[in-house]
Every structure is written in C-alpha cells, then in structure tokens.
Amino acid sequence: MADNEALGMIEMRGFIGAVEAADAALKAAEVEIISTQKADAGLVTVLLRGDVASVKAAVEAGAAAGKRVGELVSSHVIARTGPGISSLETVQAKKKSGRKA
C-alpha cells in the first residue's frame, strides 16, 4: 500500500450485509477491496484502499448500505497508513493461495 493511500474498514455482522456494503463502496468511489476478514460470531470486515477522499466516500456509502440490510458493527478510515500496514495485504494473499504467511 502506497504512503498516500488510505485504508477503509467496514465491519458487518453477517455475510449479506458485508456483500451489500462492499458493492455500495465499490460503486461510490474508485477504491479496491484488499480483502475480507471473517471472524467468530458472524463478523465480516471488508478492507478497502485508495486515495483518502475516495476511501472516505466508499466507507460512508458502504456502511449506510450495509446497515439497511444487516447489522453494521463498525466502520473506520485510516487516512495515511503507517509503514508495515501493507503486510496485512501480503498475509491475506498468502492465506488465500495456501502459502505460509
């Protein structure tokens, strides 16, 4: 993740709300989904990246859309990520491919 990129997170309880949130976020602004995280109790977090303004718009739209069909747990934007945050992306790519992180 580049220094000027933002990280957006939308956490939903349930898969349907997470899909709705991701769809709305992608339609609202020029952002990319880095990954989705699944946790216990049906929590699904969608991680987005892009420029700060786009990520803010995408997270706002995604959270609102997800809330209409599911339970929004939390949403947050980190405007400029610190060094090492891109390791999240690397770990997720390795997990999906079956390689050790």
Secondary structure as UniProt FT lines:
FT   TURN            3..4
FT   STRAND          6..13
FT   HELIX           15..28
FT   STRAND          32..38
FT   HELIX           40..42
FT   STRAND          43..50
FT   HELIX           52..69
FT   STRAND          71..78
FT   TURN            83..86
FT   HELIX           87..97
//
